[in-house]
Amino acid sequence: MAGDHPPPQGAFVTLLFGPLVWPLDSETQVAALGEQWRENGRITEEAATEAHRAMQEVFSTYWTAGEGADRAYDAYSREVSDKFEIAEMWSFGGFLVGRSAGDVRDTKRVMLRENNEAHQEIQAFLKSMSGQSIAQIAVILAPHRAGIEEAGAQLRAHVAKDTLNRPGFHAPSGFCDPAGLPVTSWE
């Protein structure tokens, strides 16, 4: 991404944008976070692959028989499986975060376009000296404000969908989110 879209400017910005309508998230920082999560997934997958290789070597060469070997093999297999699952969660989460960066960028682009078009139309109206009431400004603003609100609603819907509708992921016991809170499932 080239950089963040600047906040909207103009005399009628406060009439076009309600409180908290302009996305405050930096699309560049969100994209970087997504990339960091994908990298964490790659590193975790490499560690899981190495753990699986070492486990196979130990149990096929050094500790090949006995009840203890069977139980240890089962325990290590679960640990390796958990590592692969964590890697998948990091990678998939990174994909979703990266996609949301694009959603933020696209939303800001639409909102800026609506803002600029509204200001141009108002400027043209005021220069026209048509004799119409300045109440016409409200008529000009209405569809642009609706377009801005719609773009914000679509962004919120995309983020909610990505956040809430991720069936099939079950976090291993002890897995925590970035804030340190336990995570048990993505269903």
C-alpha positions as CSV (number, residue, x, y, z in Angstrom):
1,M,0.0,0.0,0.0
2,A,1.2,3.5,-0.8
3,G,0.0,5.1,2.4
4,D,-3.0,6.0,4.3
5,H,-5.8,8.1,2.8
6,P,-6.0,11.5,4.5
7,P,-9.0,12.5,6.5
8,P,-11.7,14.3,4.5
9,Q,-11.5,18.1,4.2
10,G,-14.0,20.8,3.3
11,A,-16.6,23.1,4.8
12,F,-19.3,20.5,4.9
13,V,-17.3,17.6,6.3
14,T,-19.2,17.7,9.7
15,L,-22.5,17.5,7.9
16,L,-21.4,14.6,5.7
17,F,-19.6,12.5,8.4
18,G,-21.4,11.6,11.6
19,P,-19.3,10.7,14.7
20,L,-17.0,7.7,14.2
21,V,-17.9,7.3,10.6
22,W,-14.4,7.9,9.1
23,P,-12.4,4.7,9.8
24,L,-9.6,5.6,12.3
25,D,-7.6,2.5,11.5
26,S,-4.4,3.0,9.5
27,E,-4.7,0.8,6.5
28,T,-0.9,0.6,6.3
29,Q,-0.6,-0.5,9.9
30,V,-3.4,-3.0,9.6
31,A,-1.7,-4.5,6.5
32,A,1.6,-4.7,8.4
33,L,-0.1,-6.5,11.2
34,G,-1.6,-9.0,8.8
35,E,1.8,-9.6,7.3
36,Q,3.3,-10.1,10.8
37,W,0.6,-12.6,11.6
38,R,1.2,-14.5,8.4
39,E,5.0,-14.5,9.2
40,N,4.2,-15.8,12.7
41,G,2.2,-18.6,11.0
42,R,5.1,-19.4,8.7
43,I,7.6,-19.5,11.6
44,T,5.2,-21.6,13.7
45,E,4.7,-24.1,10.8
46,E,8.4,-24.4,10.4
47,A,8.8,-25.1,14.1
48,A,6.0,-27.7,13.9
49,T,7.6,-29.4,11.0
50,E,10.9,-29.6,12.8
51,A,9.2,-30.9,15.9
52,H,7.4,-33.6,13.8
53,R,10.7,-34.6,12.2
54,A,12.5,-34.8,15.6
55,M,9.6,-36.8,17.1
56,Q,9.6,-39.3,14.2
57,E,13.4,-39.7,14.6
58,V,13.2,-40.3,18.3
59,F,10.3,-42.8,18.2
60,S,11.6,-44.7,15.1
61,T,15.2,-44.9,16.3
62,Y,15.7,-44.5,20.0
63,W,12.4,-45.2,21.8
64,T,10.6,-47.7,19.7
65,A,8.6,-49.9,22.1
66,G,6.8,-50.1,25.3
67,E,3.8,-48.5,27.0
68,G,5.8,-45.4,27.9
69,A,6.9,-45.0,24.3
70,D,3.2,-45.3,23.1
71,R,2.0,-42.7,25.6
72,A,4.9,-40.3,24.9
73,Y,4.3,-40.7,21.1
74,D,0.6,-39.9,21.6
75,A,1.4,-36.8,23.7
76,Y,4.0,-35.5,21.3
77,S,1.7,-36.1,18.4
78,R,-0.9,-34.0,20.0
79,E,1.6,-31.2,20.7
80,V,2.8,-31.3,17.1
81,S,-0.7,-31.3,15.8
82,D,-1.5,-28.3,18.1
83,K,1.5,-26.4,16.7
84,F,0.3,-27.0,13.1
85,E,-3.2,-25.8,14.1
86,I,-1.7,-22.6,15.7
87,A,0.3,-22.0,12.6
88,E,-2.9,-22.3,10.5
89,M,-4.7,-19.9,12.8
90,W,-1.9,-17.3,12.6
91,S,-1.8,-17.6,8.8
92,F,-5.5,-17.5,8.3
93,G,-5.9,-14.6,10.8
94,G,-3.2,-12.8,9.0
95,F,-5.1,-13.3,5.7
96,L,-8.2,-11.8,7.3
97,V,-6.4,-8.9,8.9
98,G,-4.7,-8.2,5.6
99,R,-8.0,-8.3,3.8
100,S,-9.5,-5.9,6.3
101,A,-6.7,-3.5,5.5
102,G,-7.9,-3.5,1.9
103,D,-11.5,-3.0,3.1
104,V,-10.4,0.0,5.1
105,R,-8.5,1.5,2.2
106,D,-11.5,0.9,-0.2
107,T,-13.9,2.4,2.3
108,K,-11.8,5.5,2.8
109,R,-11.5,5.9,-1.0
110,V,-15.3,5.7,-1.4
111,M,-15.9,8.1,1.5
112,L,-13.4,10.6,0.1
113,R,-15.0,10.4,-3.4
114,E,-18.4,11.1,-1.9
115,N,-17.0,14.0,0.2
116,N,-15.2,15.6,-2.8
117,E,-18.2,15.2,-5.1
118,A,-20.5,16.8,-2.6
119,H,-18.2,19.8,-2.1
120,Q,-17.9,20.2,-5.9
121,E,-21.6,20.1,-6.4
122,I,-22.2,22.6,-3.6
123,Q,-19.5,24.9,-5.0
124,A,-21.1,24.7,-8.5
125,F,-24.6,25.4,-6.9
126,L,-23.3,28.5,-5.1
127,K,-21.5,29.8,-8.1
128,S,-24.6,29.3,-10.3
129,M,-26.5,32.1,-8.5
130,S,-29.7,30.3,-9.6
131,G,-31.8,32.1,-7.1
132,Q,-32.7,28.8,-5.2
133,S,-32.6,28.8,-1.4
134,I,-29.4,27.7,0.2
135,A,-31.5,24.9,1.7
136,Q,-30.7,23.2,-1.6
137,I,-27.3,22.4,0.0
138,A,-29.1,19.9,2.3
139,V,-30.6,18.2,-0.8
140,I,-27.1,18.0,-2.3
141,L,-25.6,16.6,0.9
142,A,-28.2,13.9,1.5
143,P,-27.2,11.3,-1.2
144,H,-23.5,11.8,-0.4
145,R,-24.0,11.3,3.3
146,A,-26.0,8.2,2.5
147,G,-23.1,6.9,0.3
148,I,-20.7,7.6,3.1
149,E,-22.8,5.8,5.7
150,E,-23.3,2.8,3.3
151,A,-19.5,2.5,2.9
152,G,-19.1,2.5,6.6
153,A,-21.8,-0.1,7.1
154,Q,-20.2,-2.3,4.5
155,L,-16.9,-2.1,6.2
156,R,-18.4,-3.0,9.6
157,A,-20.3,-5.9,8.0
158,H,-17.1,-7.3,6.4
159,V,-15.2,-7.1,9.7
160,A,-18.0,-8.6,11.6
161,K,-18.3,-11.5,9.1
162,D,-14.6,-12.2,9.2
163,T,-14.6,-12.0,13.0
164,L,-17.6,-14.1,13.8
165,N,-18.0,-16.6,11.0
166,R,-14.9,-18.7,11.1
167,P,-16.2,-22.3,11.7
168,G,-13.9,-25.2,12.0
169,F,-11.1,-23.7,14.2
170,H,-10.7,-25.0,17.7
171,A,-7.9,-23.5,19.7
172,P,-5.6,-25.8,21.5
173,S,-5.8,-25.6,25.3
174,G,-3.8,-22.8,26.7
175,F,-4.0,-20.8,23.5
176,C,-4.4,-17.1,24.1
177,D,-5.3,-14.1,21.8
178,P,-2.8,-11.2,21.4
179,A,-4.4,-9.6,24.5
180,G,-3.6,-12.7,26.6
181,L,-7.2,-13.9,26.9
182,P,-7.9,-17.6,26.5
183,V,-9.4,-18.7,23.2
184,T,-11.3,-21.9,23.0
185,S,-13.0,-21.9,19.6
186,W,-13.6,-20.0,16.4
187,E,-17.1,-21.4,15.9
